Amino acid sequence: MKRSYRGVLWLCLILFFNIVITQATVHQYYFENYGITLLLAGLNVVLFPIAIWIYKRHKNVGANPNEK
């Protein structure tokens, strides 16, 4: 059976967004824009449960049904 790489691509995309948002958060903190810093940090925290949900949803997609 072929594996589905859709879940892997979604997780890579979320990781990319986490890196970009973290960089923007540090940049805004450096320039003392604390409101935007908190907003970006909150967005980064929200992306983490989404990544867990995608991982759990696609964990066994394409797996061999005879293997346990």
For each residue, the residues with C-beta under 8 A, 3 or more apart:
1: 62 63 64
2: 62
3: 61 62 63
4: 7 58 61 62
5: 8 9
6: 9 10 58 61
7: 4 10 11 54 55 57 58 59 61
8: 5 11 12 58
9: 5 6 12 13
10: 6 7 13 14 54 58
11: 7 8 14 15 51 54 55
12: 8 9 15 16
13: 9 10 16 17
14: 10 11 17 18 47 50 51 54
15: 11 12 18 19 51
16: 12 13 19 20
17: 13 14 20 21 47
18: 14 15 21 22 44 47 48 51
19: 15 16 22 23
20: 16 17 23 24
21: 17 18 24 25 40 43 44 47
22: 18 19 25 26 44
23: 19 20 26 27
24: 20 21 27 28 40
25: 21 22 28 29 37 40 41 44
26: 22 23 29 30
27: 23 24 30 31
28: 24 25 31 33 34 36 37 40
29: 25 26 32 33 34 37
30: 26 27
31: 27 28
32: 29
33: 28 29 36 37
34: 28 29 37 38
35: 38 39
36: 28 33 39 40
37: 25 28 29 33 34 40 41
38: 34 35 41 42
39: 35 36 42 43
40: 21 24 25 28 36 37 43 44
41: 25 37 38 44 45
42: 38 39 45 46
43: 21 39 40 46 47
44: 18 21 22 25 40 41 47 48
45: 41 42 48
46: 42 43 49 50
47: 14 17 18 21 43 44 50 51
48: 18 44 45 51 52
49: 46 52 53
50: 14 46 47 53 54
51: 11 14 15 18 47 48 54 55
52: 48 49 55 56
53: 49 50 56 57
54: 7 10 11 14 50 51 57 58
55: 7 11 51 52 58 59
56: 52 53 59
57: 7 53 54 61
58: 4 6 7 8 10 54 55 61
59: 7 55 56
60: 63
61: 3 4 6 7 57 58
62: 1 2 3 4
63: 1 3 60 67
64: 1 67
65:
66:
67: 63 64
68:
